[in-house]
Amino acid sequence: MKRRIKIYLLLLISFVLTACNTEGEEEMVDQKEENLVVEEPINAEELPEYLINGDFDRIYGQASEEFQENVTIEQFKELGSSFNEGVEYFELVSKVPVQGLIEYQWMNDKEDKGIRSYFSEDLTIEGLLFLPITSYPETDEQYTENTYQMPVNEEWFTFWGGTNELVNYHYAVESQRYAYDLVITQGDSSFDGNPAVNESYYAFGKEVIAPNHGVVVSVENNIEDNTPTVDTNTEQPLGNHVIIEHENNEYSIIAHFQKDSVKVNVGDEVSAGDVLGLAGNSGNSSEPHIHFHVADGPDWKTATSIRIKFENGWDPVRGDFVTGF
């Protein structure tokens, strides 16, 4: 259903040529190409300019060895040239530190193409994604009737959230279009220690809060937490979760609780700010985090996600820090 990008494994290159499904689509070619060397690396902010100018050799020469082992210069030129068609310029939309790398994202003048790149400290290009952007302006303007707060009681980081696929992994899927994935970070990382241990992650075990008053209509509490970086549970995507019915036929879906940590039962009335359980890593989750969205029905697979109206007028997107109660 939703997953964190495993940056610590390093993205190589992924060209998404059609609309993404919930698992994403990748086109990878395993063919080694001799490294090209450039004396002066281009600055990360200049990447789109070099792309539009067709200076593919310069970009490719700055890519990591793993990148070049998977994509030849000829393939890169062909895909880059095709992606450039009809583009006048790209505008930077976000710059976010992620697991020791810096992620830069740009959108083109027509807002139908995006670039996501990952640069190391020495300006090596560790990952590059060319992404067609779909938009749903009608539903983007339709907000929940109720007003909500984020289901947290301290500062969290918005890993996915917003109204395009660059900033929100969920956006292409109607049932999760306006969902948020939240983690806790310190510095540039969401963990300290062994990345294969849940307890290494700052989010693991943190309280998850009811975002508004309502009645609990669905609970799962017995699913094992995944081993981060090793496995996910695609058979039970929500993992341990709580679904709350609110006024105006709106339902909060909050997922990936730690096993046996959920404190509420079906039929319980909850108030905004009540503790529901603890953040975990169950379900289709690659590291401890909270998934939160509001829908027009209790069946998250068939219901339609609704853009959330937040109490303080916030409209958080990927890269923003948020608080709740």
N, C-alpha and C positions, 0 to 999 in steps of 0.2 A: 504493500500500500504506500509506504513512504520510507525513505532511507536517507541517512546522512551520507554525503560523499566521503569516501575513505581517502582523505587527502594524504595521510601518512603513507599510503601505498603508492602515491603519486599517479595522477592521471597522466596518460601518455598523450593521445589525441583522440577526440571523439567528434565525428561529423554527424549531426542529427539531420537527416535529409527529409524526414517527414515528421508529422506531429508525434510528440512523445507519448508513449503509454506509461503506465505506472512503474514499469521497470526500466524505462529508458531504452534507447536504441543506439548501438555503436557500430561503426564500420572500422575495423582494424585490419591492417595488413602486416604480416610478419615477414618483412624482407629487409635485410640490413643494407644501409647506405653508408658509404664512407663519410665521416664527419667533415663538414666545412668549417673553416676557421675564420673568424672575424677579429680584427685587432681591437676595435672599440665597440663594445656592445651597445645596442640602442637602448634608450631609456624605456621603461615599461609604458609610460604614458604616450610614447610615440608609436607604439605597435600598429594602431589602425592606419596611421599615415603611411607607414611602409607597406602595409597590406594593400591599401587603395592604389598606391603607386606601383604595385606589382613587384616589389623588391623581395621576392620570395626567398632568394638565395640568402639574403641577409638575415631574415627571420629564421629560416631553417638552420643556418649556421650557429644560431644562438640557442637552439633547442638542445635538450639533454640527450645523452647517448641513448637512453631508453626510447625516447621519442623517435630518434632517427633509425633505431632498430626496427620500429614498427611501421614507419611510413617513409617511403622514398621521396626524394626531392621532386621527382616527376609527378607522383601522386599528390604531393602537397601543392605544387603549382596548378595542377588541373582543378583540384577542389577549391583552392583559393581564388582562382580566376572566375570560376562559376559563382562563388559566393559574392564576389565583388560586383557582379552585374547589377546595374541600376542603382548603385550606392554612390551618393555624393560625399557623405561624411559619416563618421561615427562619433557619438558623444559619450563621454564617461558618465556612467550612472552609479557606480559604486566602487569603493576600494576598501577591502576588508582583509585583515590578517587572519590566516587560517592555518593552524598547525605548523607554524614555522615558515609558511609561504605567504606571499601577498597576492590576493585575488583581485584582478581588475576586470570590470565588466563595462561593455560599451553597447549602445544601441544606435542603429543607423537613423538617417533623416526621416525615413518613412515608418519607423518603429515596427518593422517587420523582420528585422534580422538583428541578431545579437552576437557578441563575442565575449567569451569568458576565458581568461588566461590566468596561469599561476606562475609567478616569478619567485625564484630563490633570492637570497640576499645578494649574490654575485650576478644577478640579472639573467641567470639561466632560465629558459622557458621550460618548465616542468610539465605543463599541461595547457592544452588549447582546445576550446570548444567553439564551433561555428553552429549557431542555433537559429532556425527560423522561428519567428515570434508570432503566435496567434493572439488575437484579442477578442474580448467579449464585452464591448462597451455597454451594452444594455444591462447585463447583470452586474457589471462593475459599479453602476450607479444605484443599485438596489441594496440597501442596508437592512440589517435586522431592525425590527420594531423596538425590541428591548435594548437596553444599554448594558454592556458587560465590562468586566475587568479581566485582565490576564489572570490565569489560574495559579498565581505564584504570590509569595509574600516577601521576596527579595529581588535583587537585580538579576535578570536573565538576559541572554543574548538571542536575538532573532536570527536563527540560522536559515530558515525559509519563511518567507512572508511577503506579500505584495501582489500586484495585479499584472504580472507577466512572468514568462517562464525563466527569465534570467534570474529574478529574485525569488521566485517561488516554484519549487519543484512540482508542487501539486496542481499548478494553475491549469494545465491542459485537461485535467479530469474533473468533470462537472460535480461529482459527489464530494470532492475535496478542494475545489478551486480556491477557496479563501482560507485555507488551513494555515496554521502556524506550527513550526517546529522550533522549540526553545531549548537551549543548552545554557550551561553556566561556564564562563571562561575566566581565566586569569592570565593576563598577558595575551599571548597569541594562541593559547591552547585551551582545550576543554578537559584536559587530564594532566595528572602529574604522577609519573611512575610507569608501571607496566601497562601498555595500552590494551592488553588482553585481559585485564582484570576490571570488573565493573566498579569496584571500590576506588579505583584510580581516578574516576571521573567526578568532577565537582558536582554534577547534577544528581548523581546516584544517592538515593535516600532522602533527597530534599522534599519538603512538604508540597503537595499539590492541593490547590484550593478551589472551592466551588466559585465559578465566575459570576453567578447570579443565583437568586433563590429559585427553588423549584422542587420537583419530585423525582427521585431516582427511579429510572425505568429499566435499566440494564446494568449488570455488574458481572465482571469476571475477575477472579482473584487467585486462580490456581495454576497459571501458566508459568513455566520456568523462564527465568531471565536468560538471555542469550550470552554467549561469550563474545565480548567486543572484538571486532576485526576478524572473527572466525566464522560466526554463523548468524543467521537471521531465521525467523519463523514465518515463512510466507503462507503457511497453511492457516495460521491464526493471526491475521495482519494487525488487528488492534492490540493483541496481547491482553494483558490485564487492563481493564478499562472501566469507566463509569460514563453512563449516558443519563443526562438530566433533562426532564421535560420542563420547559418554562412557559410563561404566558405567550399568547399569540402564536401557538403552534411552532415554537422554536425549541431546538434540542441541542444541548452542548454535548459534543463527543470529545472525551479526554482519554488518551490512550498511553500505553507503555508503562503502566505502573509496575513497581517491584512486586514480585510474587508475595502473596499473603499480607500485603500492606494496606489493601483497601479497607476502609473503616466503615463504609456505609453498605446498606442492603437495599434491594428493590423495595419500593414503597416508602422509603424514608423521605421525609421532608428536610431539605437543607436550606440554609441561609447563605447569602453571599458572604464569603470569607471563611466558611467552615472547611476544616481539613478533610479531604476525601481519602488521602493515602499518600504514598511516597513514590517519587519518580524512580523508574526502573529502566529495564532494557528488554522487555518482553515484546513478542509480536515481530512484525517486520521492521526491526530496528537494529542498526549496526552499532549503536552506542547509547548510553543512557541519555534520554531526553524526554520532553513532553510534547505530545501532539494535541492540538486544540483547534476545533472548528465548530461552527454552528450550522445546523441544517434544518430543513423544513419537515423532517420526519425522523423517527427513531431508528429506522433501518439505514445505517450509514452507507450501505452498498447501493441503494436505490434512491435515497434522498438527495436533494439538491443543496449544495453548500451555499450559504448566504454570507455576503460581506458583513463583517462585524462592526457595529457601532460601539466604540469604546467610550467609557464614562468621561474621560478627560479630553475627548476630541482627537485622541491619537490616531494615527494611521501608520503603524510601524511596518517597516519593510526590512528585508535582509540587511544585516549589519547594524541595526538599531538595538540599543539596550532598552529593556522594558521593565517595569515594575507592576505589581498588582495591588495587593492589600498591605 
